[in-house]
Amino acid sequence: MENIIDMFGIPILEHDGFEDPFDDGTQYRVKRWFLNDLNKYTDKWVVIGFDGTLKIFEENGDELFNGSLLDSSDFVKKLKGKIG
C-alpha cells in the first residue's frame, strides 16, 4: 500500500508509513517527493501543517526548511493548473 499525502488533490509526498499527528499537523518520513523542487529533501522528516505550513528536518532534528507548500514553485504550478 502506498502512503501518499496530498493537498487539494495534488500529490505531495510518499512516506514510509510512519505518521505522528501533532495539534497543528502531521510528521512523516519522506520516501519520495512528487514536487520536483523538494527532491533534495528525500529521506528527511517533514511536518505538514493543516494550514499548508511545511517544516523539514534532518534525522538529528536540525531544521532545514521552515515555510509553506506555496514556497514550492512546483506545487504552485500544479495548483494553478487545478484552479485555472
ChimeraX attribute file (.defattr): number of C-alpha atoms within 10 A of each C-alpha:
attribute: neighborCount
match mode: 1-to-1
recipient: residues
	/A:1	4
	/A:2	8
	/A:3	14
	/A:4	17
	/A:5	16
	/A:6	11
	/A:7	13
	/A:8	8
	/A:9	10
	/A:10	14
	/A:11	15
	/A:12	22
	/A:13	21
	/A:14	19
	/A:15	23
	/A:16	14
	/A:17	14
	/A:18	12
	/A:19	13
	/A:20	11
	/A:21	13
	/A:22	12
	/A:23	7
	/A:24	11
	/A:25	16
	/A:26	15
	/A:27	19
	/A:28	23
	/A:29	22
	/A:30	23
	/A:31	18
	/A:32	20
	/A:33	20
	/A:34	17
	/A:35	18
	/A:36	13
	/A:37	13
	/A:38	16
	/A:39	14
	/A:40	10
	/A:41	18
	/A:42	17
	/A:43	18
	/A:44	18
	/A:45	21
	/A:46	25
	/A:47	22
	/A:48	23
	/A:49	18
	/A:50	13
	/A:51	10
	/A:52	14
	/A:53	16
	/A:54	20
	/A:55	18
	/A:56	23
	/A:57	18
	/A:58	14
	/A:59	11
	/A:60	7
	/A:61	10
	/A:62	9
	/A:63	13
	/A:64	13
	/A:65	13
	/A:66	14
	/A:67	13
	/A:68	14
	/A:69	20
	/A:70	14
	/A:71	13
	/A:72	15
	/A:73	14
	/A:74	17
	/A:75	21
	/A:76	14
	/A:77	11
	/A:78	14
	/A:79	16
	/A:80	10
	/A:81	9
	/A:82	11
	/A:83	6
	/A:84	5
